[in-house]
Amino acid sequence: MKETTISENIYYIGVDDTDIDLFESQYPVPNGITYNSYLIIDDKIAIMDTVDRRKCTAWWDNIEQLLRNRVPDYLIVQHMEPDHTGTIAEAIERYPQLQVVASARAVQMLPQFFGTTNFAQRTIAVKEGDTLNLGRHTLQFFMAPMVHWPEVMVTYEQTQRIIFSADAFGTFGALDNNLTLHKTDSTPTWPDEARRYYYNICGKYGVPVQALLKKLTTLDLAFICPLHGPILTNNLAHYINLYDKWSKYEAETEGILIAYATIHGGTGNAAHHMAELLRTKGTTEVTVLELSRCDMSDAVAQAFRSSRLIVAASSYDASVFPPMYDFLHHLQLKGYQKRRVGIIENGSWAPSAGRIMKEMLEKMKEIEIVDPLVTIRSTLKPSDHPMMEALADAILI
């Protein structure tokens, strides 16, 4: 078991999952994931969320080591996703006096996930600002609907100034025996994995995240305890400011992402030519991603990180090569907006990629598509260079 103490009588009881390859069956997690859970031992005892069924045995071991034959009074459920509620039914059965404390919407959802469990007289529905006194510790509940499910709430522990933030401020990656692994003064890993987590899981819900951040500014915070990833203790303003920027759909950098989808290499050569062209014009941060070979969640995160985007794709079946279609579809789903975008298409006989990409981009909010739309035929030729240079100049304005 990890070193568990967070603050006075508040303990970490979460578990790592390094066996999983895809989180939510779509996001690669080569470094695993954590299912975070916490325990407050006071006159009354509260468990803060459970964990995925995949790792319930280790979780129960962590609880029993700390309880030492005491019995918990409350189970606080902040988010109903199964990676955080996997052992609720077992907890109800194991502790007959246990009360489930959750938002009214979460209480309504419980039977959807645990149809054979009898929750009669076992739930307490709380609303905005309600408190629960445990003795020396008092919990206060704040609703956070659509961060990123409608039933979500977060919990503020007033004595030790801890916000249990549900999925907000979460990251991919296991903790490896260090609850504060990704401090901003020691490693750049937290922003990278937190950004990928945020944009792919919460990215569509910038307005609800902004509403939650406004509530957090009214609280005196010493710890942020999310449901995934490290506990944050140092320079909390840094993390909150990043979340503020991300949820406003603001770019972190003035860099340019060139995302390309190539069949036989011609479009890829054009994309790399554009990257070199931009660098010669003084652009210091140009990232090039081949969509057929990179992780889609990383491509999405990089698109949001950068202030500008150039998409380059081959035509395919009178449309666009599918990796590019998938990329733009993901951007649309996640609320991509407020960016300048350039387009390069390739077509050997009937170019169609540019039209499709333009149509998809035009469905997104506050996207400025810059001219010219560059068309190449099979391979980049010297005669194409003036148009490529014109696009480079236009995207840099």
C-alpha positions as CSV (number, residue, x, y, z in Angstrom):
1,M,0.0,0.0,0.0
2,K,1.2,3.5,-0.8
3,E,2.1,6.1,1.9
4,T,-1.4,7.0,2.6
5,T,-1.6,10.1,4.8
6,I,-2.8,13.3,3.0
7,S,-3.6,15.4,6.1
8,E,-4.9,14.9,9.6
9,N,-7.0,11.7,9.6
10,I,-7.5,11.8,5.8
11,Y,-6.0,9.0,3.8
12,Y,-5.4,7.9,0.3
13,I,-6.9,4.4,-0.4
14,G,-6.8,4.4,-4.2
15,V,-5.2,1.9,-6.5
16,D,-3.1,1.8,-9.6
17,D,-4.2,-0.1,-12.7
18,T,-1.2,-0.9,-14.9
19,D,-2.9,-3.9,-16.6
20,I,-5.3,-1.7,-18.6
21,D,-4.3,-0.8,-22.1
22,L,-7.2,1.5,-23.1
23,F,-9.0,3.8,-20.7
24,E,-12.8,3.9,-21.5
25,S,-11.9,1.5,-24.3
26,Q,-10.4,4.3,-26.5
27,Y,-7.6,6.2,-24.8
28,P,-4.2,4.5,-24.7
29,V,-2.7,4.5,-21.2
30,P,0.8,3.0,-21.6
31,N,1.6,4.2,-18.0
32,G,-1.7,2.9,-16.6
33,I,-4.4,4.8,-14.7
34,T,-5.3,5.4,-11.0
35,Y,-8.7,4.9,-9.4
36,N,-8.4,7.4,-6.6
37,S,-10.4,7.0,-3.4
38,Y,-10.0,8.6,0.0
39,L,-10.9,7.8,3.6
40,I,-11.7,10.3,6.4
41,I,-11.6,8.8,9.9
42,D,-13.3,11.0,12.5
43,D,-16.2,10.5,15.0
44,K,-18.0,9.5,11.8
45,I,-16.1,7.8,9.0
46,A,-16.5,8.7,5.3
47,I,-15.3,6.9,2.2
48,M,-14.8,9.3,-0.7
49,D,-15.8,7.2,-3.8
50,T,-15.0,3.6,-4.6
51,V,-12.9,2.2,-7.5
52,D,-13.3,0.1,-10.6
53,R,-14.2,-3.5,-10.1
54,R,-10.9,-4.4,-11.9
55,K,-9.0,-3.5,-8.7
56,C,-11.5,-3.9,-5.9
57,T,-9.5,-6.5,-4.0
58,A,-6.6,-4.1,-3.5
59,W,-9.0,-1.3,-2.6
60,W,-10.7,-3.4,0.1
61,D,-7.3,-4.3,1.6
62,N,-6.4,-0.6,1.8
63,I,-9.7,0.2,3.6
64,E,-9.4,-2.7,6.1
65,Q,-5.8,-1.8,7.0
66,L,-6.9,1.7,8.0
67,L,-10.3,1.0,9.6
68,R,-9.0,-1.6,12.0
69,N,-12.4,-3.1,12.7
70,R,-14.2,0.3,12.7
71,V,-17.2,0.6,10.3
72,P,-17.7,3.5,7.9
73,D,-20.8,5.7,8.2
74,Y,-20.9,7.4,4.8
75,L,-19.9,6.7,1.2
76,I,-19.6,9.9,-0.7
77,V,-20.3,9.4,-4.4
78,Q,-19.2,12.3,-6.5
79,H,-19.4,10.7,-10.0
80,M,-21.4,7.6,-11.2
81,E,-19.0,6.4,-13.8
82,P,-18.2,2.7,-13.2
83,D,-14.5,3.3,-12.7
84,H,-15.4,5.1,-9.5
85,T,-18.6,3.2,-8.4
86,G,-17.6,-0.3,-9.2
87,T,-17.8,-1.5,-5.6
88,I,-20.8,0.4,-4.3
89,A,-23.1,-2.7,-4.2
90,E,-20.5,-4.7,-2.3
91,A,-20.0,-1.8,0.2
92,I,-23.8,-1.6,0.8
93,E,-23.8,-5.3,1.6
94,R,-20.7,-5.3,3.7
95,Y,-21.7,-2.3,5.9
96,P,-25.4,-2.5,6.6
97,Q,-25.5,1.0,8.3
98,L,-23.6,2.7,5.4
99,Q,-25.3,5.7,3.9
100,V,-24.6,6.8,0.3
101,V,-24.3,10.5,0.0
102,A,-24.6,11.9,-3.5
103,S,-26.4,14.5,-5.7
104,A,-30.1,13.9,-6.3
105,R,-29.3,13.0,-9.9
106,A,-26.7,10.4,-8.8
107,V,-29.2,8.9,-6.4
108,Q,-31.6,8.6,-9.2
109,M,-29.0,6.8,-11.3
110,L,-27.9,4.3,-8.8
111,P,-30.5,1.6,-9.8
112,Q,-29.4,1.9,-13.4
113,F,-26.0,0.5,-12.4
114,F,-27.1,-1.7,-9.5
115,G,-30.5,-2.9,-10.3
116,T,-30.5,-5.8,-7.8
117,T,-29.3,-3.6,-4.9
118,N,-31.8,-2.2,-2.5
119,F,-31.0,1.4,-1.8
120,A,-34.2,2.1,0.2
121,Q,-33.3,4.2,3.3
122,R,-29.6,4.0,2.3
123,T,-29.2,7.3,0.4
124,I,-28.8,10.9,1.3
125,A,-29.4,13.4,-1.6
126,V,-27.5,16.6,-1.1
127,K,-27.7,19.9,-2.9
128,E,-25.5,23.0,-3.5
129,G,-23.8,24.1,-0.3
130,D,-25.1,21.4,2.0
131,T,-22.7,20.2,4.7
132,L,-22.0,17.0,6.5
133,N,-20.3,17.1,9.9
134,L,-18.0,14.1,10.7
135,G,-16.7,15.5,14.0
136,R,-13.5,17.6,13.5
137,H,-14.0,17.5,9.8
138,T,-16.9,19.1,7.8
139,L,-17.7,18.3,4.2
140,Q,-19.4,20.8,2.0
141,F,-20.9,19.8,-1.4
142,F,-20.9,21.8,-4.6
143,M,-22.7,20.6,-7.7
144,A,-20.7,20.3,-10.9
145,P,-23.1,19.1,-13.6
146,M,-21.5,18.2,-16.9
147,V,-18.0,18.0,-15.5
148,H,-18.4,15.7,-17.3
149,W,-21.6,13.9,-16.4
150,P,-24.8,15.6,-15.2
151,E,-24.8,14.1,-11.7
152,V,-21.3,15.2,-10.7
153,M,-20.5,17.0,-7.5
154,V,-17.3,18.0,-5.8
155,T,-16.6,18.0,-2.0
156,Y,-14.8,20.5,0.1
157,E,-13.3,19.4,3.4
158,Q,-13.3,22.7,5.4
159,T,-10.8,21.8,8.1
160,Q,-7.8,20.7,6.0
161,R,-8.9,22.8,3.0
162,I,-9.1,19.9,0.5
163,I,-11.2,19.8,-2.6
164,F,-12.2,16.3,-3.7
165,S,-12.6,17.3,-7.4
166,A,-14.1,14.3,-9.0
167,D,-12.8,14.0,-12.6
168,A,-11.6,17.6,-12.7
169,F,-7.8,17.9,-12.6
170,G,-7.4,14.2,-13.4
171,T,-4.7,12.7,-15.5
172,F,-3.8,9.5,-17.1
173,G,-0.9,7.5,-15.6
174,A,-0.4,5.4,-12.5
175,L,1.2,6.9,-9.4
176,D,4.0,4.4,-8.6
177,N,4.1,5.0,-4.9
178,N,4.2,8.8,-5.1
179,L,1.0,10.6,-4.5
180,T,2.4,13.9,-5.7
181,L,4.4,12.6,-8.6
182,H,3.7,15.4,-11.0
183,K,4.6,18.5,-9.1
184,T,5.1,21.5,-11.4
185,D,8.6,22.1,-10.0
186,S,9.9,18.6,-10.7
187,T,8.4,17.3,-13.9
188,P,6.5,18.4,-17.0
189,T,4.5,15.2,-17.1
190,W,1.4,16.5,-15.4
191,P,0.5,19.2,-18.0
192,D,0.9,16.8,-20.9
193,E,-1.2,14.0,-19.5
194,A,-3.7,16.3,-17.8
195,R,-4.2,18.2,-21.1
196,R,-4.8,14.9,-23.0
197,Y,-7.2,13.8,-20.3
198,Y,-9.0,17.1,-20.1
199,Y,-9.6,17.7,-23.8
200,N,-10.6,14.2,-24.6
201,I,-12.9,13.6,-21.6
202,C,-14.1,17.1,-20.4
203,G,-13.2,19.2,-23.5
204,K,-16.7,19.6,-24.8
205,Y,-17.9,21.0,-21.5
206,G,-15.9,24.3,-21.2
207,V,-18.8,26.3,-19.9
208,P,-19.6,23.9,-17.0
209,V,-15.9,23.7,-16.1
210,Q,-15.8,27.5,-16.0
211,A,-18.8,27.4,-13.6
212,L,-16.9,25.0,-11.3
213,L,-13.8,27.1,-11.4
214,K,-15.8,30.1,-10.2
215,K,-16.9,28.1,-7.2
216,L,-13.3,27.1,-6.4
217,T,-12.2,30.7,-6.4
218,T,-14.4,31.2,-3.3
219,L,-12.6,28.5,-1.4
220,D,-9.3,28.4,0.5
221,L,-7.5,25.4,-1.0
222,A,-4.5,23.5,0.2
223,F,-5.0,20.2,-1.7
224,I,-6.7,19.2,-4.9
225,C,-7.6,15.5,-4.7
226,P,-8.9,14.2,-8.1
227,L,-10.3,10.8,-9.0
228,H,-7.4,10.1,-11.4
229,G,-3.8,11.0,-11.1
230,P,-1.7,12.7,-8.4
231,I,-2.8,14.8,-5.5
232,L,-1.9,18.4,-6.2
233,T,-0.3,20.3,-3.3
234,N,2.2,22.8,-4.8
235,N,1.4,26.0,-6.7
236,L,-2.3,25.2,-7.0
237,A,-2.8,28.4,-9.0
238,H,-0.8,26.9,-11.8
239,Y,-3.2,24.0,-12.2
240,I,-6.3,26.2,-11.8
241,N,-5.0,28.7,-14.4
242,L,-4.4,25.9,-16.9
243,Y,-7.9,24.6,-16.4
244,D,-9.2,28.2,-16.8
245,K,-7.3,28.5,-20.1
246,W,-8.4,25.1,-21.4
247,S,-12.0,25.6,-20.5
248,K,-12.1,28.9,-22.3
249,Y,-10.7,27.2,-25.4
250,E,-7.6,29.4,-25.4
251,A,-4.4,28.2,-26.9
252,E,-1.4,27.6,-24.6
253,T,1.1,28.4,-27.3
254,E,1.4,30.4,-30.5
255,G,2.7,27.3,-32.2
256,I,1.3,25.6,-35.2
257,L,0.1,21.9,-35.5
258,I,0.3,20.3,-38.9
259,A,-1.8,17.2,-38.9
260,Y,-1.7,15.1,-42.1
261,A,-3.2,12.0,-43.5
262,T,-1.3,10.5,-46.3
263,I,-1.7,7.3,-48.3
264,H,1.5,6.8,-50.3
265,G,3.6,9.6,-48.9
266,G,2.9,12.5,-51.2
267,T,0.7,14.4,-48.7
268,G,3.2,13.7,-46.0
269,N,6.0,15.2,-48.0
270,A,3.9,18.4,-48.5
271,A,3.1,18.6,-44.8
272,H,6.8,18.4,-43.9
273,H,7.7,20.9,-46.6
274,M,5.2,23.3,-45.0
275,A,6.8,22.7,-41.6
276,E,10.2,23.6,-42.9
277,L,8.8,26.6,-44.7
278,L,7.2,27.9,-41.5
279,R,10.4,27.4,-39.5
280,T,12.4,29.4,-42.1
281,K,9.9,32.2,-41.5
282,G,10.8,32.2,-37.8
283,T,8.1,30.0,-36.3
284,T,9.9,28.3,-33.4
285,E,7.1,25.8,-32.5
286,V,5.8,23.6,-35.3
287,T,4.5,20.2,-34.5
288,V,3.9,17.6,-37.3
289,L,1.7,14.6,-36.7
290,E,0.8,11.8,-39.0
291,L,-2.7,10.9,-38.1
292,S,-2.5,7.3,-39.3
293,R,0.3,6.6,-36.8
294,C,-0.2,8.8,-33.8
295,D,-2.7,8.4,-30.9
296,M,-5.9,10.3,-31.7
297,S,-6.2,11.6,-28.1
298,D,-2.8,13.1,-28.4
299,A,-3.6,14.7,-31.7
300,V,-6.7,16.3,-30.3
301,A,-4.8,17.6,-27.3
302,Q,-2.1,19.1,-29.5
303,A,-4.7,20.8,-31.7
304,F,-6.2,22.5,-28.7
305,R,-2.7,23.4,-27.3
306,S,-1.7,25.2,-30.5
307,S,-3.1,28.5,-31.7
308,R,-3.1,27.5,-35.3
309,L,-3.7,24.3,-37.3
310,I,-2.9,23.2,-40.8
311,V,-4.6,20.0,-42.0
312,A,-3.3,18.1,-45.0
313,A,-5.0,15.1,-46.5
314,S,-5.4,12.9,-49.5
315,S,-8.7,12.6,-51.3
316,Y,-10.3,9.2,-50.9
317,D,-13.5,7.8,-52.4
318,A,-14.6,11.3,-53.4
319,S,-14.2,12.4,-49.8
320,V,-11.2,12.6,-47.5
321,F,-8.8,9.9,-46.3
322,P,-10.5,8.4,-43.2
323,P,-7.8,9.3,-40.6
324,M,-8.3,13.0,-41.3
325,Y,-12.1,12.5,-41.2
326,D,-11.8,10.9,-37.8
327,F,-9.5,13.6,-36.5
328,L,-11.8,16.5,-37.6
329,H,-14.8,14.5,-36.3
330,H,-13.1,14.2,-32.9
331,L,-12.3,17.9,-32.8
332,Q,-15.9,18.7,-33.5
333,L,-17.1,16.4,-30.8
334,K,-14.8,18.0,-28.3
335,G,-15.8,21.6,-29.1
336,Y,-12.7,22.7,-31.0
337,Q,-13.0,26.5,-31.6
338,K,-11.3,29.9,-31.7
339,R,-8.5,28.8,-34.1
340,R,-7.0,29.8,-37.5
341,V,-6.8,26.8,-39.8
342,G,-5.1,26.2,-43.2
343,I,-6.0,23.4,-45.6
344,I,-3.8,21.4,-48.0
345,E,-5.5,18.8,-50.2
346,N,-4.0,16.1,-52.5
347,G,-5.8,14.5,-55.4
348,S,-4.5,12.6,-58.3
349,W,-7.5,13.1,-60.6
350,A,-10.5,14.6,-58.7
351,P,-9.4,16.4,-55.5
352,S,-12.2,16.2,-52.9
353,A,-10.4,16.3,-49.6
354,G,-10.3,20.1,-49.3
355,R,-14.0,20.5,-49.8
356,I,-14.8,17.9,-47.1
357,M,-12.3,19.3,-44.6
358,K,-13.6,22.8,-45.2
359,E,-17.2,21.7,-44.6
360,M,-16.3,19.9,-41.4
361,L,-14.3,22.9,-40.1
362,E,-17.1,25.3,-40.9
363,K,-19.4,23.4,-38.5
364,M,-17.0,24.4,-35.6
365,K,-17.3,27.6,-33.6
366,E,-15.1,30.6,-34.4
367,I,-12.9,28.8,-36.9
368,E,-11.1,31.1,-39.4
369,I,-10.2,29.2,-42.5
370,V,-7.3,31.1,-44.2
371,D,-6.7,31.3,-47.9
372,P,-5.4,29.9,-50.1
373,L,-6.7,26.3,-50.0
374,V,-3.7,24.5,-51.5
375,T,-4.2,21.7,-54.0
376,I,-1.4,19.4,-55.0
377,R,-1.7,16.7,-57.6
378,S,-0.1,13.4,-56.4
379,T,3.3,14.9,-55.4
380,L,4.5,18.4,-54.4
381,K,6.2,20.1,-57.3
382,P,8.1,23.4,-57.7
383,S,5.0,24.9,-59.3
384,D,3.2,24.3,-56.0
385,H,5.7,26.3,-53.9
386,P,4.2,29.8,-54.4
387,M,0.8,28.6,-53.1
388,M,2.5,26.8,-50.2
389,E,4.3,30.0,-49.3
390,A,1.2,32.0,-49.6
391,L,-0.6,29.7,-47.1
392,A,2.4,29.9,-44.8
393,D,2.3,33.7,-44.8
394,A,-1.5,33.7,-44.3
395,I,-1.4,31.3,-41.3
396,L,1.2,33.5,-39.7
397,I,-0.7,36.7,-39.9
